[in-house]
Amino acid sequence: MELSDAIRGRRSVRRFTDMPVAKEMIEKILEVVDYCPNAGNRNSTRIVVITDRAVMDYIGKAHMQIIGNFNKGITTLPSEEDIAVSASAFHNAQAVAALFGPKNFYFSSADAYIMAQNISLAAFEQNVSTCIVGEVLNSLATGKGRELQKEMGIPEEFVPQVFITMGYCDGEYPKHPKRHYHDVIYV
């Protein structure tokens, strides 16, 4: 597959079948991360692949609740009860790649999003569907979230930057949306 075909063909998928993505397939997709550009060649982005349904559900629900509250101007963390009844930002993905970056590094987010794009394109090449879920706020800031991050082996000075949901598209693959960015200006 040509790179331009992957760029033009890949879509965000939010409905996945129940078929798991094999660990070997995820490893093949993640081979691209060693080729991702990053600021200062620091290689500081850390990746955790989550396939445990309970962990995915908790983080996806916490993320949805925190972002929803933020959009309403609420900056306090949600209660565990609110998280439990929330929908998940990860929908029914079969795997989630969580990309973490240092809290106090200006380019953490940019490095992670570049990596997320490369992972998504590599997944598309392997017929694995993805959706990049932006981590605007730290969905692991709750007490339970901090415990999960510690269990993952990610130091507390790192925060989630972006998530990539993975699975196999359930139903028709999304069509290309009508888009047209502003015309390019040449100076």
Backbone as a printed PyTorch tensor [residue, N CA C, xyz], in Angstrom:
tensor([[[  0.8440,  -1.1760,   0.0000],
         [  0.0000,   0.0000,   0.0000],
         [  0.8850,   1.2340,   0.0000]],

        [[  0.5460,   2.1750,  -0.8470],
         [  1.2680,   3.4470,  -0.8800],
         [  0.8510,   4.2950,   0.3180]],

        [[  1.7790,   5.0990,   0.8210],
         [  1.4810,   5.9600,   1.9620],
         [  0.3090,   6.8860,   1.6560]],

        [[  0.2880,   7.4720,   0.4640],
         [ -0.8060,   8.3900,   0.1180],
         [ -2.1490,   7.6700,   0.1160]],

        [[ -2.1820,   6.3770,  -0.2390],
         [ -3.4250,   5.6070,  -0.1940],
         [ -3.8960,   5.4370,   1.2480]],

        [[ -2.9560,   5.1820,   2.1540],
         [ -3.3090,   5.0400,   3.5720],
         [ -3.8230,   6.3600,   4.1330]],

        [[ -3.1580,   7.4490,   3.7930],
         [ -3.5880,   8.7680,   4.2770],
         [ -4.9860,   9.0950,   3.7650]],

        [[ -5.2440,   8.8130,   2.5090],
         [ -6.5490,   9.1220,   1.9260],
         [ -7.6350,   8.1260,   2.3560]],

        [[ -7.2350,   6.9170,   2.6930],
         [ -8.2180,   5.8690,   2.9690],
         [ -8.6040,   5.6910,   4.4230]],

        [[ -7.7190,   5.9800,   5.3380],
         [ -7.9660,   5.7420,   6.7510],
         [ -9.0610,   6.6520,   7.2940]],

        [[ -9.9350,   6.1020,   8.1100],
         [-11.0210,   6.8470,   8.7560],
         [-11.0400,   6.4960,  10.2410]],

        [[-11.6430,   7.3610,  11.0260],
         [-11.8550,   7.0680,  12.4410],
         [-13.0490,   6.1370,  12.5700]],

        [[-12.8370,   5.0370,  13.2600],
         [-13.8870,   4.0320,  13.4620],
         [-14.2380,   3.9970,  14.9400]],

        [[-15.5360,   3.9760,  15.2110],
         [-16.0000,   3.9730,  16.5980],
         [-16.9230,   2.7890,  16.9040]],

        [[-17.0670,   1.8860,  15.9510],
         [-17.8410,   0.6530,  16.1760],
         [-16.9880,  -0.5150,  15.7310]],

        [[-16.6720,  -1.3610,  16.6870],
         [-15.7870,  -2.4800,  16.4270],
         [-16.5030,  -3.8100,  16.6620]],

        [[-16.0580,  -4.8230,  15.9450],
         [-16.5590,  -6.1730,  16.1990],
         [-15.9760,  -6.6600,  17.5270]],

        [[-16.4180,  -7.8210,  17.9600],
         [-15.8980,  -8.4100,  19.2000],
         [-14.6030,  -9.1930,  18.9770]],

        [[-14.1290,  -9.2430,  17.7260],
         [-12.9090, -10.0040,  17.4400],
         [-11.6890,  -9.2690,  17.9870]],

        [[-10.9200,  -9.9230,  18.8630],
         [ -9.7360,  -9.2590,  19.4170],
         [ -8.6560,  -9.0410,  18.3580]],

        [[ -7.8190,  -8.0490,  18.5990],
         [ -6.6600,  -7.8060,  17.7440],
         [ -5.5100,  -8.5890,  18.3750]],

        [[ -4.9550,  -9.5190,  17.6270],
         [ -3.9020, -10.3830,  18.1640],
         [ -2.6900,  -9.5660,  18.5960]],

        [[ -2.0420, -10.0160,  19.6580],
         [ -0.8500,  -9.3380,  20.1670],
         [  0.2030,  -9.2130,  19.0720]],

        [[  0.3580, -10.2400,  18.2500],
         [  1.3390, -10.2060,  17.1660],
         [  1.0050,  -9.1150,  16.1510]],

        [[ -0.2840,  -8.8990,  15.9090],
         [ -0.7030,  -7.8450,  14.9800],
         [ -0.3890,  -6.4710,  15.5740]],

        [[ -0.6690,  -6.2960,  16.8500],
         [ -0.3750,  -5.0200,  17.5140],
         [  1.1250,  -4.7600,  17.4860]],

        [[  1.9190,  -5.7920,  17.7500],
         [  3.3820,  -5.6390,  17.6980],
         [  3.8390,  -5.2290,  16.3070]],

        [[  3.2370,  -5.8250,  15.2700],
         [  3.5940,  -5.4640,  13.8880],
         [  3.2500,  -4.0010,  13.6170]],

        [[  2.0800,  -3.5720,  14.0490],
         [  1.6530,  -2.1750,  13.8670],
         [  2.6200,  -1.2350,  14.5860]],

        [[  3.0030,  -1.5840,  15.8050],
         [  3.8470,  -0.7100,  16.6170],
         [  5.3110,  -0.6620,  16.1690]],

        [[  5.6790,  -1.4630,  15.1770],
         [  7.0480,  -1.3910,  14.6530],
         [  7.3800,   0.0000,  14.1250]],

        [[  6.3600,   0.7740,  13.7410],
         [  6.6030,   2.1020,  13.1720],
         [  7.0640,   3.1210,  14.2120]],

        [[  6.8650,   2.8570,  15.4970],
         [  7.1590,   3.8940,  16.4880],
         [  8.6390,   4.2580,  16.5400]],

        [[  9.5090,   3.3270,  16.2280],
         [ 10.9450,   3.6370,  16.2390],
         [ 11.3500,   4.5970,  15.1310]],

        [[ 10.4330,   4.8910,  14.2110],
         [ 10.7310,   5.7810,  13.0920],
         [ 10.0040,   7.1170,  13.2060]],

        [[  9.3350,   7.3410,  14.3340],
         [  8.5820,   8.5880,  14.5220],
         [  9.5240,   9.7230,  14.8850]],

        [[  9.3890,  10.8450,  14.2090],
         [ 10.1740,  12.0010,  14.6220],
         [  9.6950,  12.4750,  15.9870]],

        [[ 10.6150,  13.0560,  16.7470],
         [ 10.2430,  13.5970,  18.0490],
         [ 11.2120,  14.6970,  18.4280]],

        [[ 10.7300,  15.6320,  19.2140],
         [ 11.4990,  16.8300,  19.5600],
         [ 12.7770,  16.4750,  20.3110]],

        [[ 13.8730,  16.9850,  19.8210],
         [ 15.1630,  16.7920,  20.4840],
         [ 15.6530,  15.3640,  20.5000]],

        [[ 15.0150,  14.4940,  19.7100],
         [ 15.3570,  13.0720,  19.6850],
         [ 15.3660,  12.4830,  21.0960]],

        [[ 14.4170,  12.9700,  21.9290],
         [ 14.3270,  12.5200,  23.3210],
         [ 13.6940,  11.1460,  23.4440]],

        [[ 12.8790,  10.7560,  22.4840],
         [ 12.2000,   9.4610,  22.5230],
         [ 11.5030,   9.2310,  23.8640]],

        [[ 10.7930,  10.2530,  24.3430],
         [ 10.2310,  10.1840,  25.6910],
         [  8.8070,   9.6420,  25.7570]],

        [[  8.1430,   9.4750,  24.6240],
         [  6.7790,   8.9490,  24.6400],
         [  6.8030,   7.4840,  25.0740]],

        [[  5.9350,   7.1600,  26.0210],
         [  5.8210,   5.7770,  26.5100],
         [  4.4820,   5.2200,  26.0490]],

        [[  4.4860,   3.9470,  25.6840],
         [  3.2890,   3.2970,  25.1480],
         [  2.8510,   2.1770,  26.0730]],

        [[  1.5620,   2.1540,  26.3690],
         [  0.9600,   1.0380,  27.0910],
         [ -0.1870,   0.5290,  26.2220]],

        [[ -0.1600,  -0.7550,  25.8760],
         [ -1.2580,  -1.3580,  25.1350],
         [ -2.1860,  -2.0030,  26.1520]],

        [[ -3.4350,  -1.5760,  26.1190],
         [ -4.4260,  -2.0620,  27.0730],
         [ -5.4110,  -2.9650,  26.3430]],

        [[ -5.5410,  -4.1940,  26.8270],
         [ -6.5410,  -5.1170,  26.2860],
         [ -7.4810,  -5.6030,  27.3820]],

        [[ -7.1750,  -5.2840,  28.6190],
         [ -8.0240,  -5.6580,  29.7500],
         [ -9.3050,  -4.8210,  29.6940]],

        [[-10.4460,  -5.4600,  29.5250],
         [-11.7220,  -4.7640,  29.3400],
         [-12.0380,  -3.8390,  30.5120]],

        [[-11.7920,  -4.2730,  31.7420],
         [-12.1140,  -3.4350,  32.9040],
         [-11.2640,  -2.1650,  32.9110]],

        [[ -9.9900,  -2.2820,  32.5560],
         [ -9.1020,  -1.1130,  32.5260],
         [ -9.5140,  -0.1750,  31.3970]],

        [[ -9.7890,  -0.7320,  30.2130],
         [-10.2440,   0.1070,  29.0900],
         [-11.5280,   0.8360,  29.4450]],

        [[-12.4700,   0.1130,  30.0480],
         [-13.7490,   0.7380,  30.3960],
         [-13.5580,   1.8620,  31.4040]],

        [[-12.7430,   1.6330,  32.4200],
         [-12.5530,   2.6760,  33.4300],
         [-11.9320,   3.9380,  32.8120]],

        [[-10.8390,   3.7590,  32.0780],
         [-10.1530,   4.9260,  31.5080],
         [-11.0430,   5.6220,  30.4800]],

        [[-11.7240,   4.8500,  29.6350],
         [-12.6120,   5.4340,  28.6300],
         [-13.7660,   6.2020,  29.2500]],

        [[-14.3140,   5.6820,  30.3320],
         [-15.4170,   6.3670,  31.0240],
         [-14.9070,   7.5970,  31.7670]],

        [[-13.7660,   7.4710,  32.4400],
         [-13.1910,   8.6240,  33.1410],
         [-12.8850,   9.7340,  32.1440]],

        [[-12.3030,   9.3640,  31.0170],
         [-11.9770,  10.3380,  29.9760],
         [-13.2440,  11.0620,  29.5100]],

        [[-14.2810,  10.3100,  29.2100],
         [-15.5320,  10.9020,  28.7220],
         [-16.1190,  11.8500,  29.7710]],

        [[-16.0820,  11.4530,  31.0210],
         [-16.6480,  12.2610,  32.0910],
         [-15.8290,  13.5470,  32.3020]],

        [[-14.5060,  13.4330,  32.3070],
         [-13.6400,  14.6010,  32.5230],
         [-13.7750,  15.5920,  31.3690]],

        [[-13.7650,  15.1040,  30.1370],
         [-13.9050,  15.9840,  28.9780],
         [-15.2880,  16.6300,  28.9640]],

        [[-16.3280,  15.8530,  29.2480],
         [-17.6780,  16.4030,  29.2960],
         [-17.8030,  17.5020,  30.3390]],

        [[-17.2250,  17.2620,  31.5150],
         [-17.2540,  18.2820,  32.5680],
         [-16.4760,  19.5210,  32.1480]],

        [[-15.3060,  19.3140,  31.5630],
         [-14.4770,  20.4350,  31.1280],
         [-15.2400,  21.3190,  30.1420]],

        [[-15.9400,  20.6730,  29.2110],
         [-16.7180,  21.4250,  28.2210],
         [-17.8520,  22.2290,  28.8550]],

        [[-18.2570,  21.8410,  30.0630],
         [-19.2870,  22.5750,  30.8120],
         [-18.6620,  23.5750,  31.7860]],

        [[-17.3430,  23.6880,  31.7810],
         [-16.6690,  24.6030,  32.6970],
         [-16.4000,  24.0110,  34.0660]],

        [[-16.5780,  22.7140,  34.2200],
         [-16.3430,  22.0370,  35.5020],
         [-14.9340,  21.4580,  35.4820]],

        [[-14.0920,  21.8980,  36.3800],
         [-12.6990,  21.4340,  36.3670],
         [-12.3740,  20.4660,  37.5000]],

        [[-13.3320,  20.1850,  38.3650],
         [-13.0850,  19.2050,  39.4250],
         [-13.1870,  17.8030,  38.8370]],

        [[-12.5100,  16.8680,  39.4600],
         [-12.5560,  15.4850,  38.9850],
         [-13.9210,  14.8750,  39.2900]],

        [[-14.4020,  14.0130,  38.4100],
         [-15.6910,  13.3690,  38.6540],
         [-15.5860,  12.3310,  39.7660]],

        [[-16.7220,  12.0090,  40.3480],
         [-16.7570,  10.9590,  41.3650],
         [-16.6540,   9.5960,  40.6780]],

        [[-16.2960,   8.5920,  41.4510],
         [-16.2420,   7.2300,  40.9160],
         [-17.6370,   6.7910,  40.4580]],

        [[-18.6750,   7.2760,  41.1400],
         [-20.0530,   6.9400,  40.7580],
         [-20.3840,   7.5240,  39.3840]],

        [[-19.9730,   8.7740,  39.1400],
         [-20.2190,   9.4020,  37.8390],
         [-19.4610,   8.6700,  36.7300]],

        [[-18.2420,   8.2730,  37.0390],
         [-17.4480,   7.5340,  36.0520],
         [-18.1190,   6.2080,  35.7210]],

        [[-18.5930,   5.5090,  36.7340],
         [-19.1880,   4.1830,  36.5420],
         [-20.3850,   4.1970,  35.5920]],

        [[-21.1630,   5.2870,  35.5930],
         [-22.3750,   5.3260,  34.7580],
         [-22.1520,   6.0400,  33.4260]],

        [[-20.9460,   6.4980,  33.1630],
         [-20.6380,   7.2260,  31.9320],
         [-20.4930,   6.2740,  30.7480]],

        [[-20.6820,   6.7950,  29.5620],
         [-20.3280,   6.0670,  28.3410],
         [-18.8050,   6.1010,  28.2230]],

        [[-18.2490,   5.2150,  27.4260],
         [-16.8000,   5.1680,  27.2520],
         [-16.3770,   5.8710,  25.9690]],

        [[-15.3440,   6.6810,  26.0670],
         [-14.7630,   7.3250,  24.8840],
         [-14.1170,   6.2950,  23.9600]],

        [[-13.8950,   5.0850,  24.4830],
         [-13.2450,   4.0350,  23.6900],
         [-14.2700,   3.1210,  23.0140]],

        [[-15.5510,   3.4120,  23.2310],
         [-16.6370,   2.6170,  22.6560],
         [-16.3920,   1.1490,  22.9780]],

        [[-16.3750,   0.2860,  22.0130],
         [-16.1290,  -1.1320,  22.2900],
         [-14.8320,  -1.6050,  21.6310]],

        [[-13.8100,  -0.7620,  21.6610],
         [-12.5140,  -1.1330,  21.0780],
         [-11.9880,  -2.4050,  21.7290]],

        [[-11.2220,  -3.1460,  20.9740],
         [-10.6450,  -4.3900,  21.4870],
         [ -9.2560,  -4.1810,  22.0840]],

        [[ -8.6580,  -3.0400,  21.7880],
         [ -7.3550,  -2.6740,  22.3590],
         [ -7.2460,  -1.1580,  22.3140]],

        [[ -6.4810,  -0.6200,  23.2390],
         [ -6.2140,   0.8110,  23.2650],
         [ -4.7170,   0.9950,  23.4950]],

        [[ -4.0910,   1.7760,  22.6230],
         [ -2.6940,   2.1620,  22.8440],
         [ -2.7280,   3.5240,  23.5340]],

        [[ -2.2200,   3.5690,  24.7550],
         [ -2.1640,   4.8160,  25.5180],
         [ -0.7530,   5.3630,  25.3860]],

        [[ -0.6350,   6.5980,  24.9050],
         [  0.6690,   7.2280,  24.7330],
         [  0.8410,   8.2690,  25.8270]],

        [[  1.8850,   8.1140,  26.6230],
         [  2.1790,   8.9990,  27.7460],
         [  3.3920,   9.8610,  27.4170]],

        [[  3.3960,  11.0750,  27.9410],
         [  4.5450,  11.9620,  27.7790],
         [  4.8230,  12.6840,  29.0810]],

        [[  6.0470,  13.1920,  29.2320],
         [  6.3900,  13.9250,  30.4450],
         [  5.4960,  15.1520,  30.6270]],

        [[  5.0830,  15.4060,  31.8770],
         [  4.2260,  16.5610,  32.1850],
         [  4.8870,  17.8740,  31.7890]],

        [[  6.1600,  18.0020,  32.0530],
         [  6.8300,  19.2890,  31.9140],
         [  7.7420,  19.3650,  30.6930]],

        [[  7.3150,  18.7690,  29.5960],
         [  8.0610,  18.8710,  28.3480],
         [  7.1250,  19.4740,  27.3060]],

        [[  7.4940,  20.6050,  26.7770],
         [  6.6430,  21.3840,  25.8920],
         [  6.1290,  20.5700,  24.6990]],

        [[  6.9170,  19.6470,  24.1880],
         [  6.5530,  18.9300,  22.9700],
         [  5.9620,  17.5410,  23.2240]],

        [[  5.6130,  17.2190,  24.4650],
         [  5.0440,  15.8940,  24.7630],
         [  3.8240,  15.5930,  23.9090]],

        [[  2.9180,  16.5440,  23.8320],
         [  1.6900,  16.3280,  23.0890],
         [  1.9700,  16.1790,  21.5920]],

        [[  2.7870,  17.0530,  21.0440],
         [  3.1100,  16.9790,  19.6100],
         [  3.7730,  15.6500,  19.2740]],

        [[  4.7300,  15.2300,  20.0860],
         [  5.4080,  13.9490,  19.8400],
         [  4.4120,  12.7910,  19.8410]],

        [[  3.4870,  12.7960,  20.8140],
         [  2.5220,  11.7070,  20.9320],
         [  1.5450,  11.6970,  19.7540]],

        [[  1.0970,  12.8690,  19.3190],
         [  0.1470,  12.9100,  18.2010],
         [  0.8030,  12.4900,  16.8850]],

        [[  2.0510,  12.8290,  16.7010],
         [  2.7710,  12.3500,  15.5120],
         [  2.8330,  10.8310,  15.5350]],

        [[  3.1590,  10.2880,  16.7000],
         [  3.2300,   8.8390,  16.8420],
         [  1.8560,   8.2080,  16.6210]],

        [[  0.8110,   8.8250,  17.1430],
         [ -0.5440,   8.3000,  16.9820],
         [ -0.9340,   8.2270,  15.5070]],

        [[ -0.5830,   9.2470,  14.7520],
         [ -0.8840,   9.2370,  13.3120],
         [ -0.1540,   8.0870,  12.6220]],

        [[  1.1130,   7.9140,  12.9490],
         [  1.8710,   6.8250,  12.3240],
         [  1.2990,   5.4600,  12.6930]],

        [[  0.9280,   5.2890,  13.9630],
         [  0.3310,   4.0250,  14.4010],
         [ -0.9820,   3.7800,  13.6660]],

        [[ -1.7970,   4.8110,  13.5290],
         [ -3.0900,   4.6610,  12.8550],
         [ -2.9220,   4.2920,  11.3860]],

        [[ -1.9500,   4.8960,  10.7320],
         [ -1.7010,   4.5560,   9.3240],
         [ -1.1610,   3.1330,   9.1880]],

        [[ -0.2810,   2.7300,  10.0880],
         [  0.2500,   1.3590,  10.0670],
         [ -0.8670,   0.3520,  10.3360]],

        [[ -1.7870,   0.6850,  11.2260],
         [ -2.9170,  -0.1990,  11.5140],
         [ -3.8140,  -0.3350,  10.2860]],

        [[ -4.0830,   0.7860,   9.6160],
         [ -4.9130,   0.7640,   8.4090],
         [ -4.3050,  -0.1670,   7.3650]],

        [[ -2.9950,  -0.1130,   7.2390],
         [ -2.2940,  -0.9880,   6.2830],
         [ -2.5350,  -2.4610,   6.6100]],

        [[ -2.7600,  -2.7720,   7.8930],
         [ -2.9810,  -4.1500,   8.3380],
         [ -4.4780,  -4.4820,   8.4850]],

        [[ -5.3310,  -3.5900,   7.9830],
         [ -6.7950,  -3.7580,   8.0670],
         [ -7.3230,  -3.7310,   9.5040]],

        [[ -6.6150,  -3.0350,  10.3690],
         [ -7.0740,  -2.8130,  11.7340],
         [ -7.5810,  -1.3760,  11.7970]],

        [[ -8.7850,  -1.1980,  12.2920],
         [ -9.4020,   0.1260,  12.3720],
         [ -8.9860,   0.8240,  13.6610]],

        [[ -8.9320,   2.1450,  13.6080],
         [ -8.5000,   2.9320,  14.7600],
         [ -9.3270,   4.2080,  14.8820]],

        [[ -9.1780,   4.8320,  16.0390],
         [ -9.6790,   6.1770,  16.2500],
         [ -8.7150,   6.8450,  17.2250]],

        [[ -8.2310,   8.0150,  16.8790],
         [ -7.3570,   8.7730,  17.7680],
         [ -8.2530,   9.5530,  18.7260]],

        [[ -8.0810,   9.2820,  20.0120],
         [ -8.8810,   9.9290,  21.0490],
         [ -7.9650,  10.9030,  21.7770]],

        [[ -8.2280,  12.1790,  21.5950],
         [ -7.3780,  13.2090,  22.1730],
         [ -7.4490,  13.2350,  23.6850]],

        [[ -6.3140,  13.3360,  24.3050],
         [ -6.2360,  13.4230,  25.7630],
         [ -5.9660,  14.8750,  26.1180]],

        [[ -7.0190,  15.6550,  26.1660],
         [ -6.8890,  17.0690,  26.4810],
         [ -6.5770,  17.2600,  27.9580]],

        [[ -7.1240,  16.4030,  28.7660],
         [ -6.9230,  16.4500,  30.2130],
         [ -6.4760,  15.0720,  30.6770]],

        [[ -6.0060,  14.9790,  31.8840],
         [ -5.4920,  13.7150,  32.3930],
         [ -6.6170,  12.8410,  32.9330]],

        [[ -7.0340,  11.8690,  32.1590],
         [ -8.1010,  10.9630,  32.5730],
         [ -7.6370,   9.9460,  33.6020]],

        [[ -6.3780,   9.9810,  33.9550],
         [ -5.8780,   9.1140,  35.0340],
         [ -5.5670,   9.9230,  36.2920]],

        [[ -6.1570,  11.1060,  36.4270],
         [ -5.8970,  11.9690,  37.5850],
         [ -6.6770,  11.5490,  38.8210]],

        [[ -7.6780,  10.6770,  38.6510],
         [ -8.4470,  10.2120,  39.8000],
         [ -7.5850,   9.2750,  40.6440]],

        [[ -8.0280,   9.0010,  41.8500],
         [ -7.2810,   8.0710,  42.7050],
         [ -7.0900,   6.7220,  42.0450]],

        [[ -8.1750,   6.1640,  41.5110],
         [ -8.0850,   4.8660,  40.8320],
         [ -7.2130,   4.9790,  39.5860]],

        [[ -7.3200,   6.0960,  38.8770],
         [ -6.5010,   6.3040,  37.6790],
         [ -5.0150,   6.3250,  38.0060]],

        [[ -4.6550,   7.0100,  39.0820],
         [ -3.2400,   7.0490,  39.4940],
         [ -2.7430,   5.6500,  39.8590]],

        [[ -3.6060,   4.8590,  40.5070],
         [ -3.2420,   3.4710,  40.8260],
         [ -3.0000,   2.6730,  39.5480]],

        [[ -3.8990,   2.8270,  38.5670],
         [ -3.7390,   2.1080,  37.2970],
         [ -2.4380,   2.5060,  36.6080]],

        [[ -2.1400,   3.8070,  36.5980],
         [ -0.9150,   4.2720,  35.9580],
         [  0.3090,   3.6700,  36.6520]],

        [[  0.2760,   3.6020,  37.9620],
         [  1.3870,   3.0040,  38.7130],
         [  1.5270,   1.5210,  38.3660]],

        [[  0.3920,   0.8150,  38.2810],
         [  0.4150,  -0.6040,  37.9080],
         [  0.9710,  -0.8090,  36.5010]],

        [[  0.7630,   0.1760,  35.6230],
         [  1.2850,   0.0990,  34.2540],
         [  2.7960,   0.3410,  34.2040]],

        [[  3.3580,   0.8450,  35.2930],
         [  4.7880,   1.1350,  35.3160],
         [  5.1390,   2.4880,  34.7260]],

        [[  4.1660,   3.3780,  34.6260],
         [  4.4060,   4.7140,  34.0760],
         [  4.6310,   5.6770,  35.2460]],

        [[  5.7720,   6.3610,  35.2770],
         [  6.0580,   7.2850,  36.3870],
         [  5.0110,   8.3840,  36.4950]],

        [[  4.8110,   8.8980,  37.6990],
         [  3.7770,   9.9190,  37.9270],
         [  4.0800,  11.2350,  37.2440]],

        [[  5.3320,  11.4650,  36.8180],
         [  5.6330,  12.7060,  36.0980],
         [  5.2580,  12.6130,  34.6080]],

        [[  4.6110,  11.5100,  34.2250],
         [  4.0870,  11.3280,  32.8740],
         [  2.5620,  11.3790,  32.9340]],

        [[  1.9460,  11.8920,  31.8690],
         [  0.4840,  11.9200,  31.7760],
         [  0.0700,  11.4110,  30.3930]],

        [[ -1.1590,  10.8860,  30.2910],
         [ -1.6400,  10.4660,  28.9720],
         [ -1.6930,  11.6660,  28.0340]],

        [[ -1.2410,  11.4670,  26.8260],
         [ -1.2770,  12.5150,  25.8020],
         [ -2.3510,  12.2160,  24.7600]],

        [[ -2.4780,  10.9540,  24.4030],
         [ -3.4320,  10.5440,  23.3620],
         [ -3.6620,   9.0390,  23.5010]],

        [[ -4.8550,   8.6090,  23.0860],
         [ -5.1940,   7.1920,  23.0460],
         [ -5.5160,   6.8210,  21.6080]],

        [[ -5.1970,   5.5890,  21.2200],
         [ -5.5870,   5.0850,  19.9050],
         [ -6.3930,   3.8170,  20.1430]],

        [[ -7.6870,   3.8660,  19.8140],
         [ -8.4900,   2.6600,  19.9230],
         [ -8.2220,   1.7870,  18.7040]],

        [[ -8.2980,   0.4750,  18.9010],
         [ -8.0310,  -0.4680,  17.8160],
         [ -9.0700,  -1.5780,  17.8250]],

        [[ -9.3810,  -2.0510,  16.6490],
         [-10.2930,  -3.1740,  16.4890],
         [-10.6010,  -3.3600,  15.0210]],

        [[-11.6080,  -4.1840,  14.7670],
         [-12.0440,  -4.4320,  13.3940],
         [-13.4080,  -3.7840,  13.2040]],

        [[-13.5330,  -3.0180,  12.1730],
         [-14.7420,  -2.2350,  11.9090],
         [-15.9880,  -3.1240,  11.8780]],

        [[-16.9840,  -2.7190,  12.6200],
         [-18.2760,  -3.4060,  12.6340],
         [-19.2060,  -2.6550,  11.6920]],

        [[-19.5240,  -3.2670,  10.5850],
         [-20.3890,  -2.6230,   9.5970],
         [-19.5780,  -2.0120,   8.4730]],

        [[-20.2250,  -1.0920,   7.7780],
         [-19.5900,  -0.4440,   6.6340],
         [-18.4910,   0.5110,   7.0970]],

        [[-17.3560,   0.4590,   6.4220],
         [-16.2520,   1.3560,   6.7410],
         [-16.6680,   2.7860,   6.4120]],

        [[-16.3740,   3.7460,   7.2900],
         [-16.8160,   5.1340,   7.0530],
         [-16.3300,   5.6850,   5.7120]],

        [[-17.1860,   6.4550,   5.1030],
         [-16.8360,   7.1110,   3.8370],
         [-16.0700,   8.3980,   4.1270]],

        [[-15.4080,   8.9070,   3.1050],
         [-14.6380,  10.1450,   3.2460],
         [-15.5870,  11.3070,   3.4870]],

        [[-15.4110,  12.0290,   4.5890],
         [-16.2860,  13.1840,   4.8190],
         [-15.9240,  14.3190,   3.8730]],

        [[-16.8910,  15.1570,   3.6050],
         [-16.6340,  16.2980,   2.7400],
         [-15.8090,  17.3040,   3.5420]],

        [[-14.6330,  17.6040,   3.0670],
         [-13.7520,  18.5510,   3.7380],
         [-13.0960,  19.4460,   2.7130]],

        [[-12.8370,  20.6400,   3.1480],
         [-11.9680,  21.5070,   2.3640],
         [-11.4110,  22.5470,   3.3200]],

        [[-10.1450,  22.3770,   3.5900],
         [ -9.4860,  23.3590,   4.4430],
         [ -9.2820,  24.6350,   3.6310]],

        [[ -8.9560,  25.6950,   4.3020],
         [ -8.7060,  26.9580,   3.6010],
         [ -7.6240,  26.7670,   2.5540]],

        [[ -7.7100,  27.5780,   1.5240],
         [ -6.6930,  27.5170,   0.4760],
         [ -5.3240,  27.8360,   1.0550]],

        [[ -4.3300,  27.2030,   0.4940],
         [ -2.9470,  27.4470,   0.9200],
         [ -2.5270,  28.8370,   0.4630]],

        [[ -1.8390,  29.5190,   1.3360],
         [ -1.3100,  30.8380,   1.0070],
         [  0.1950,  30.7000,   0.7870]],

        [[  0.6660,  31.1960,  -0.3180],
         [  2.0880,  31.1610,  -0.6160],
         [  2.6280,  32.5780,  -0.5050]],

        [[  3.7450,  32.7270,   0.1840],
         [  4.3500,  34.0600,   0.3610],
         [  5.7470,  34.0400,  -0.2450]]])
